[in-house]
């Protein structure tokens, strides 16, 4: 089982790696690695989450088969099998052990062919401290698929003996010298993207794998792990394609899910994790980019014809704010948050016999949130703007809690969550109009014409908001009548 941390860096920062004090007295090993990745024309191996490669190491060819990766933040683990083969022309399947052969059952092995290659220089250091050992490898080179090419510049820290948190110790010390950022995608995954086998898409939240019999503390850890996976999975997409606003949206959802898990842990009298305040700061720094995205792509289309000059100013501002968010996520502080969360997940949880049953615990918390939401939404049609804003926040908190606990209650939670989502969307549209009016006031009025157009747009939003307030929403009525699945 391979357990490693993988982090990326800008090529201009690569010389700093060898200057770290931990590496001063360690002589590195330098190798040039040429690897060929194989698959069928229909990418059957990729669809089974299998990576098959032949790598030239010196005068030898090493065949490696890796099974499905399990990634949590920057930490990855996956089963792998290696053996020496005669050449790099084609895999030798007869050399695979039985467990590896089973993974290939049903695949037409004769159709397997090269699909992409990686070529990079690897510098490695063997680090031993306090009974732990790890290999730090710095890779720099390229991934090639036909005419397509992508640079490699990353650090991999692989555990050789001892506890896995030793990897986080090394990474944290490196981070003090080198601006590293998380790269959750393997070289194989990036190669498949390059050759067109994978079309990256934003990763949405999925119900975490909460099992019966888990303690509440274990449930919190499961929720944190699920949210961390979603967060790191969306970070490369947001950096590479910020114009696809769904990446940022899903990234913020993951951050709110992390926040929910911490709040649940607090209800168990667990201490607030040291990374929580940094996480909240990160969430606040992403809010402006999301506000401009919603305004540009969801709110503005409802206004109608807009002066092109005003639209260009809005687009320019939205792009600039989005770039600021990209810069923030690429900073060492964000990487430190992810490493700290990963380290916490590696720690053993103390289990106490007095720990409450997870389902009973969830029922009490859900009922508490429901009573708060019910109080906020009483006499819904007559709520003023501030009261609706508070109702929206209560609905959002209720939804994240309901989604977190849904696996403990089965399918009975789905109808309630759907009705809750509809109410949140209804209240969210009002909030979007409020925010849109605030954003318009921040756009510099460089001419009288621009100022008039911005004022006109703000007036339309205010009129729409007033009309919406006078309407009695059916969303609250439907949610009130929905079955409370935790009761």
C-alpha positions as CSV (number, residue, x, y, z in Angstrom):
1,X,0.0,0.0,0.0
2,X,1.5,3.3,-1.1
3,X,0.9,6.3,1.2
4,X,2.1,9.7,0.1
5,X,1.6,13.4,0.2
6,X,1.7,15.2,-3.2
7,X,2.1,19.0,-3.5
8,X,2.9,21.2,-6.5
9,X,4.9,24.4,-6.9
10,X,5.7,27.0,-9.5
11,X,8.8,26.1,-11.6
12,X,10.6,29.3,-10.5
13,X,10.5,28.1,-6.9
14,X,12.0,24.7,-7.5
15,X,15.6,25.6,-6.4
16,X,14.4,26.3,-2.9
17,X,13.5,22.6,-2.2
18,X,17.2,21.5,-1.8
19,X,17.9,24.4,0.5
20,X,15.7,23.2,3.3
21,X,17.6,22.6,6.6
22,X,16.3,19.0,6.9
23,X,18.0,18.1,3.6
24,X,21.4,19.8,4.1
25,X,23.2,16.7,5.2
26,X,21.4,14.2,2.9
27,X,22.9,13.4,-0.5
28,X,20.1,13.3,-3.0
29,X,19.7,10.7,-5.8
30,X,19.1,12.0,-9.3
31,X,17.3,9.9,-12.0
32,X,15.6,10.6,-15.3
33,X,12.4,8.6,-15.5
34,X,10.6,7.8,-18.8
35,X,7.1,6.2,-18.3
36,X,4.6,4.9,-20.8
37,X,1.0,4.5,-19.7
38,X,-1.2,1.9,-21.3
39,X,-4.9,1.5,-21.9
40,X,-7.5,0.2,-24.4
41,X,-9.0,2.4,-27.1
42,X,-12.1,2.8,-24.9
43,X,-10.0,3.5,-21.8
44,X,-11.3,0.4,-19.9
45,X,-8.5,0.6,-17.3
46,X,-9.2,4.2,-16.5
47,X,-12.9,3.5,-16.1
48,X,-11.9,0.9,-13.4
49,X,-9.6,3.5,-11.8
50,X,-6.5,1.4,-12.7
51,X,-3.2,2.9,-13.9
52,X,-0.8,0.6,-15.8
53,X,2.7,1.9,-16.8
54,X,6.1,0.8,-17.9
55,X,8.9,2.9,-16.5
56,X,12.5,2.9,-17.6
57,X,14.8,3.1,-14.6
58,X,18.5,3.0,-15.7
59,X,18.8,0.0,-18.0
60,X,15.7,-1.7,-16.5
61,X,12.0,-1.6,-17.3
62,X,9.7,-1.7,-14.3
63,X,6.0,-2.5,-14.7
64,X,3.6,-0.9,-12.2
65,X,-0.1,-1.5,-11.8
66,X,-2.0,0.8,-9.4
67,X,-5.6,0.3,-8.2
68,X,-8.1,3.0,-7.3
69,X,-6.7,6.0,-5.4
70,X,-8.1,7.0,-2.1
71,X,-7.3,10.7,-1.7
72,X,-8.0,12.8,1.4
73,X,-6.7,16.4,0.9
74,X,-3.1,16.1,-0.1
75,X,-2.7,12.5,1.3
76,X,-3.2,9.6,-1.1
77,X,-3.1,5.8,-0.7
78,X,-3.6,3.1,-3.2
79,X,-2.6,-0.6,-3.7
80,X,0.2,-1.1,-6.2
81,X,2.2,-3.9,-7.7
82,X,5.7,-3.6,-9.3
83,X,7.9,-6.1,-11.1
84,X,10.7,-6.0,-13.6
85,X,9.9,-6.8,-17.3
86,X,12.1,-7.3,-20.4
87,X,11.1,-4.2,-22.4
88,X,8.9,-1.2,-22.6
89,X,7.1,-2.3,-25.8
90,X,4.1,-3.9,-24.1
91,X,3.0,-4.9,-20.5
92,X,3.7,-8.5,-19.4
93,X,0.5,-9.5,-17.7
94,X,1.8,-13.0,-16.8
95,X,4.1,-11.3,-14.4
96,X,1.3,-9.8,-12.3
97,X,0.2,-11.5,-9.0
98,X,-3.2,-13.0,-8.7
99,X,-4.8,-10.0,-6.9
100,X,-3.7,-7.7,-9.7
101,X,-4.9,-10.1,-12.4
102,X,-8.4,-10.0,-10.9
103,X,-8.6,-6.3,-11.5
104,X,-8.2,-6.9,-15.2
105,X,-10.8,-9.6,-15.5
106,X,-13.0,-9.1,-18.6
107,X,-10.7,-6.5,-20.3
108,X,-9.3,-7.4,-23.7
109,X,-5.6,-7.3,-23.0
110,X,-4.6,-7.6,-26.6
111,X,-6.2,-4.1,-27.2
112,X,-4.0,-2.4,-24.6
113,X,-1.7,0.2,-26.2
114,X,0.3,3.3,-25.2
115,X,-1.9,6.4,-24.5
116,X,0.5,9.0,-23.0
117,X,4.0,9.3,-21.6
118,X,5.7,11.2,-18.8
119,X,9.3,12.3,-18.8
120,X,10.8,14.0,-15.8
121,X,13.9,14.3,-13.7
122,X,13.4,13.0,-10.1
123,X,15.6,14.1,-7.2
124,X,15.1,12.1,-4.1
125,X,16.1,12.5,-0.4
126,X,15.8,9.7,2.2
127,X,14.7,11.4,5.5
128,X,14.8,9.6,8.9
129,X,13.7,11.2,12.1
130,X,12.6,9.9,15.5
131,X,12.1,6.4,14.2
132,X,10.1,7.4,11.1
133,X,11.4,7.2,7.5
134,X,10.1,8.8,4.3
135,X,11.3,9.5,0.8
136,X,11.0,13.1,-0.5
137,X,10.9,13.2,-4.3
138,X,11.0,16.4,-6.5
139,X,9.8,15.8,-10.0
140,X,10.2,18.2,-12.9
141,X,9.4,17.4,-16.5
142,X,6.4,16.9,-18.8
143,X,3.3,14.8,-19.6
144,X,2.8,14.2,-23.3
145,X,-0.3,12.9,-25.2
146,X,0.1,13.3,-28.9
147,X,0.7,17.0,-29.6
148,X,-0.6,18.0,-26.1
149,X,1.9,18.7,-23.4
150,X,1.7,19.7,-19.7
151,X,4.5,20.6,-17.2
152,X,5.3,18.6,-14.1
153,X,6.7,20.4,-11.1
154,X,5.7,18.7,-7.8
155,X,6.9,17.2,-4.6
156,X,5.9,13.7,-3.5
157,X,6.6,12.5,0.1
158,X,6.1,8.8,0.5
159,X,6.0,7.0,3.8
160,X,8.5,4.1,4.2
161,X,8.1,3.4,7.9
162,X,6.5,4.9,11.0
163,X,3.3,6.9,11.3
164,X,1.7,8.7,8.4
165,X,1.7,12.1,10.3
166,X,5.4,12.2,9.7
167,X,4.6,13.1,6.1
168,X,2.7,16.2,7.4
169,X,5.7,17.1,9.5
170,X,7.9,17.1,6.4
171,X,5.4,19.0,4.3
172,X,4.8,21.7,7.0
173,X,8.5,22.3,7.3
174,X,8.9,22.6,3.5
175,X,6.0,25.0,3.4
176,X,7.9,27.5,5.5
177,X,10.5,27.8,2.7
178,X,8.6,26.9,-0.5
179,X,5.1,28.1,-1.6
180,X,3.5,24.7,-2.2
181,X,-0.1,24.0,-3.1
182,X,-2.3,20.9,-3.2
183,X,-2.4,18.8,-6.4
184,X,-4.9,16.0,-5.8
185,X,-4.6,14.6,-9.3
186,X,-2.1,11.9,-10.1
187,X,0.2,12.1,-13.1
188,X,-2.0,9.4,-14.7
189,X,-5.2,11.4,-14.2
190,X,-3.6,14.5,-15.7
191,X,-2.4,12.3,-18.6
192,X,-5.9,11.0,-19.2
193,X,-7.2,14.6,-19.2
194,X,-4.5,15.6,-21.7
195,X,-5.4,12.8,-24.1
196,X,-9.1,13.6,-23.9
197,X,-10.2,10.5,-22.0
198,X,-11.4,12.6,-19.0
199,X,-13.3,15.8,-19.3
200,X,-12.9,17.6,-15.9
201,X,-16.1,18.8,-14.2
202,X,-16.8,20.4,-10.9
203,X,-17.2,17.9,-8.0
204,X,-20.5,18.2,-6.2
205,X,-21.1,17.1,-2.6
206,X,-22.1,13.5,-2.1
207,X,-23.6,11.9,1.0
208,X,-20.7,10.7,3.1
209,X,-20.3,7.0,4.0
210,X,-21.7,7.1,7.5
211,X,-22.1,3.6,8.8
212,X,-24.4,2.2,11.5
213,X,-22.7,1.9,14.8
214,X,-20.4,4.9,14.3
215,X,-20.0,7.2,17.3
216,X,-20.9,10.9,16.9
217,X,-17.2,11.7,17.0
218,X,-16.5,9.3,14.1
219,X,-19.5,10.8,12.2
220,X,-17.8,14.2,12.5
221,X,-14.6,12.9,11.2
222,X,-16.4,11.2,8.2
223,X,-18.1,14.5,7.4
224,X,-14.8,16.4,7.5
225,X,-13.1,13.8,5.3
226,X,-15.9,14.0,2.7
227,X,-15.9,17.8,2.6
228,X,-12.1,17.9,2.4
229,X,-12.2,15.6,-0.6
230,X,-14.7,17.8,-2.4
231,X,-12.8,21.0,-1.6
232,X,-9.4,19.8,-2.9
233,X,-11.0,18.1,-5.9
234,X,-12.4,21.5,-7.1
235,X,-9.3,23.5,-6.5
236,X,-7.4,22.5,-9.7
237,X,-10.5,23.2,-11.8
238,X,-10.9,26.7,-10.3
239,X,-7.2,27.5,-10.9
240,X,-7.2,26.2,-14.5
241,X,-10.7,27.4,-15.6
242,X,-12.0,30.1,-13.3
243,X,-14.5,31.2,-15.9
244,X,-16.5,28.0,-15.1
245,X,-18.1,29.5,-12.0
246,X,-19.4,26.1,-10.8
247,X,-15.9,25.2,-9.5
248,X,-15.9,28.1,-7.1
249,X,-19.5,27.4,-6.1
250,X,-18.7,23.8,-5.2
251,X,-15.5,24.9,-3.4
252,X,-17.5,27.2,-1.2
253,X,-20.1,24.4,-0.5
254,X,-17.2,22.2,0.6
255,X,-15.9,24.9,3.0
256,X,-19.4,25.3,4.5
257,X,-19.7,21.5,4.9
258,X,-16.4,21.6,6.8
259,X,-17.7,24.4,9.0
260,X,-20.9,22.3,9.7
261,X,-18.7,19.4,10.8
262,X,-16.8,21.5,13.2
263,X,-20.0,22.9,14.7
264,X,-21.3,19.4,15.2
265,X,-18.0,18.4,16.9
266,X,-18.5,21.4,19.3
267,X,-21.8,20.0,20.3
268,X,-19.8,17.0,21.6
269,X,-17.6,19.3,23.7
270,X,-14.7,18.6,21.4
271,X,-12.1,21.4,21.2
272,X,-12.2,23.7,18.2
273,X,-9.5,22.5,15.7
274,X,-6.6,25.0,15.2
275,X,-7.4,25.4,11.5
276,X,-11.0,26.5,12.0
277,X,-10.3,30.3,12.2
278,X,-8.1,30.1,9.1
279,X,-10.9,28.3,7.4
280,X,-13.4,31.0,8.2
281,X,-11.0,33.6,6.9
282,X,-10.7,31.7,3.7
283,X,-14.4,31.4,3.3
284,X,-14.8,35.2,3.7
285,X,-12.1,35.9,1.1
286,X,-14.0,33.8,-1.5
287,X,-17.4,35.5,-0.9
288,X,-16.8,38.5,-3.2
289,X,-15.9,36.4,-6.2
290,X,-19.0,34.2,-5.7
291,X,-21.2,37.4,-5.3
292,X,-19.9,38.8,-8.6
293,X,-20.4,35.5,-10.4
294,X,-24.0,35.2,-9.2
295,X,-24.7,38.8,-10.1
296,X,-23.1,38.6,-13.6
297,X,-24.5,35.2,-14.7
298,X,-27.8,34.9,-12.7
299,X,-29.1,38.3,-11.7
300,X,-28.2,40.5,-14.6
301,X,-29.9,38.3,-17.3
302,X,-33.2,39.1,-15.6
303,X,-32.7,42.9,-16.0
304,X,-33.0,42.9,-19.8
305,X,-31.1,45.1,-22.2
306,X,-27.9,46.5,-20.5
307,X,-25.6,49.2,-21.8
308,X,-22.5,47.5,-23.2
309,X,-20.1,49.9,-21.4
310,X,-21.7,49.1,-18.1
311,X,-21.6,45.4,-18.8
312,X,-17.9,45.5,-19.6
313,X,-17.2,47.3,-16.3
314,X,-19.1,44.6,-14.4
315,X,-17.3,41.8,-16.3
316,X,-13.9,43.4,-15.7
317,X,-14.6,43.8,-12.0
318,X,-15.9,40.2,-11.7
319,X,-12.8,38.8,-13.4
320,X,-10.4,40.9,-11.2
321,X,-12.1,39.6,-8.0
322,X,-12.0,36.0,-9.3
323,X,-8.3,36.4,-9.9
324,X,-7.9,37.6,-6.3
325,X,-9.6,34.4,-5.1
326,X,-7.3,32.3,-7.3
327,X,-4.3,33.9,-5.8
328,X,-5.5,33.4,-2.2
329,X,-6.1,29.7,-2.8
330,X,-2.6,29.3,-4.2
331,X,-1.0,30.7,-1.1
332,X,0.8,28.7,1.5
333,X,-1.8,29.6,4.1
334,X,-4.4,27.6,2.2
335,X,-2.1,24.6,1.9
336,X,-1.4,24.8,5.6
337,X,-5.1,24.6,6.3
338,X,-5.4,21.4,4.2
339,X,-2.4,19.8,5.8
340,X,-3.7,20.6,9.3
341,X,-7.1,19.1,8.5
342,X,-5.4,16.0,7.0
343,X,-3.2,15.6,10.1
344,X,-6.2,15.8,12.3
345,X,-8.0,13.1,10.3
346,X,-4.9,10.8,10.8
347,X,-5.2,11.2,14.6
348,X,-6.9,8.4,16.5
349,X,-10.3,9.3,18.0
350,X,-10.8,8.4,21.6
351,X,-14.1,6.5,22.0
352,X,-16.0,6.7,25.3
353,X,-18.7,4.3,26.4
354,X,-20.8,7.3,27.5
355,X,-20.8,8.7,23.9
356,X,-24.4,9.2,22.8
357,X,-25.9,7.1,20.0
358,X,-25.3,8.9,16.7
359,X,-28.9,8.7,15.5
360,X,-30.3,10.1,18.7
361,X,-27.7,12.8,18.7
362,X,-28.7,13.8,15.1
363,X,-32.4,13.8,16.1
364,X,-31.8,16.3,18.9
365,X,-29.7,18.6,16.7
366,X,-32.1,18.5,13.8
367,X,-35.0,19.3,16.0
368,X,-33.2,22.2,17.5
369,X,-32.4,23.6,14.1
370,X,-35.9,23.0,12.9
371,X,-37.4,24.9,15.8
372,X,-35.1,27.9,15.1
373,X,-36.1,27.8,11.4
374,X,-39.8,27.6,12.3
375,X,-39.4,30.6,14.6
376,X,-37.7,32.6,11.8
377,X,-40.3,31.7,9.2
378,X,-43.5,32.3,11.2
379,X,-45.8,34.7,9.3
380,X,-43.6,34.2,6.3
381,X,-45.4,36.4,3.9
382,X,-45.2,39.5,6.2
383,X,-41.4,39.2,7.0
384,X,-39.4,42.2,6.1
385,X,-36.0,42.2,4.3
386,X,-33.9,41.7,7.5
387,X,-36.2,39.0,8.8
388,X,-36.1,37.1,5.5
389,X,-32.3,37.4,5.5
390,X,-32.2,35.7,8.9
391,X,-34.7,33.1,7.7
392,X,-32.4,32.4,4.7
393,X,-29.4,31.8,7.1
394,X,-31.5,29.5,9.3
395,X,-32.6,27.5,6.2
396,X,-29.1,27.2,5.0
397,X,-27.9,25.9,8.4
398,X,-30.8,23.5,8.5
399,X,-30.0,22.2,5.0
400,X,-26.4,21.5,5.7
401,X,-27.2,19.7,8.9
402,X,-30.0,17.7,7.2
403,X,-27.7,16.6,4.3
404,X,-25.0,15.7,6.8
405,X,-27.2,13.4,8.8
406,X,-29.3,12.0,5.9
407,X,-27.3,8.7,5.7
408,X,-28.3,8.0,9.2
409,X,-32.0,8.2,8.3
410,X,-32.2,6.7,4.8
411,X,-34.5,7.8,2.0
412,X,-37.0,9.4,4.3
413,X,-34.8,12.5,4.4
414,X,-34.9,13.2,0.6
415,X,-38.4,14.9,0.4
416,X,-37.7,17.2,3.4
417,X,-34.3,18.2,1.9
418,X,-35.8,18.9,-1.5
419,X,-38.5,21.1,0.1
420,X,-35.8,22.8,2.2
421,X,-33.7,23.4,-0.9
422,X,-36.6,25.0,-2.7
423,X,-37.2,27.4,0.2
424,X,-33.5,28.3,0.4
425,X,-33.5,29.0,-3.3
426,X,-36.5,31.3,-3.0
427,X,-34.9,33.2,-0.2
428,X,-31.6,33.2,-2.0
429,X,-32.9,35.0,-5.0
430,X,-34.0,37.8,-2.8
431,X,-30.6,37.9,-1.2
432,X,-29.0,37.9,-4.7
433,X,-30.9,41.1,-5.5
434,X,-29.8,42.8,-2.3
435,X,-26.2,41.9,-3.0
436,X,-26.5,43.0,-6.6
437,X,-27.7,46.5,-5.5
438,X,-24.7,46.7,-3.2
439,X,-22.2,45.6,-5.9
440,X,-23.6,48.2,-8.3
441,X,-22.8,50.9,-5.8
442,X,-19.1,49.8,-5.9
443,X,-18.6,50.2,-9.6
444,X,-16.8,53.5,-10.4
445,X,-19.1,55.9,-12.2
446,X,-16.6,57.1,-14.8
447,X,-19.2,59.0,-16.8
448,X,-22.7,60.4,-16.4
449,X,-24.0,57.8,-18.9
450,X,-22.5,54.9,-16.9
451,X,-23.8,56.4,-13.6
452,X,-27.3,56.6,-15.1
453,X,-27.2,53.0,-16.4
454,X,-26.0,51.7,-13.0
455,X,-28.8,53.6,-11.3
456,X,-31.4,52.2,-13.7
457,X,-30.2,48.7,-13.1
458,X,-30.3,49.2,-9.3
459,X,-33.9,50.5,-9.6
460,X,-35.0,47.5,-11.5
461,X,-33.5,45.2,-8.9
462,X,-35.2,47.1,-6.1
463,X,-38.6,47.0,-7.8
464,X,-38.2,43.2,-8.4
465,X,-37.3,42.8,-4.7
466,X,-40.4,44.7,-3.6
467,X,-42.6,42.6,-5.9
468,X,-41.1,39.4,-4.5
469,X,-41.7,40.6,-0.9
470,X,-45.4,41.0,-1.5
471,X,-45.8,37.5,-2.8
472,X,-46.6,34.8,-0.4
473,X,-44.1,32.0,-0.9
474,X,-45.3,28.5,-1.3
475,X,-41.9,27.2,-0.3
476,X,-42.4,27.6,3.4
477,X,-45.9,26.1,3.2
478,X,-44.5,23.0,1.4
479,X,-41.6,22.6,3.9
480,X,-44.0,23.0,6.9
481,X,-46.1,20.2,5.5
482,X,-43.1,17.9,4.7
483,X,-42.5,14.9,7.0
484,X,-39.8,15.6,9.6
485,X,-37.6,12.6,8.9
486,X,-35.8,12.6,12.2
487,X,-38.9,12.4,14.4
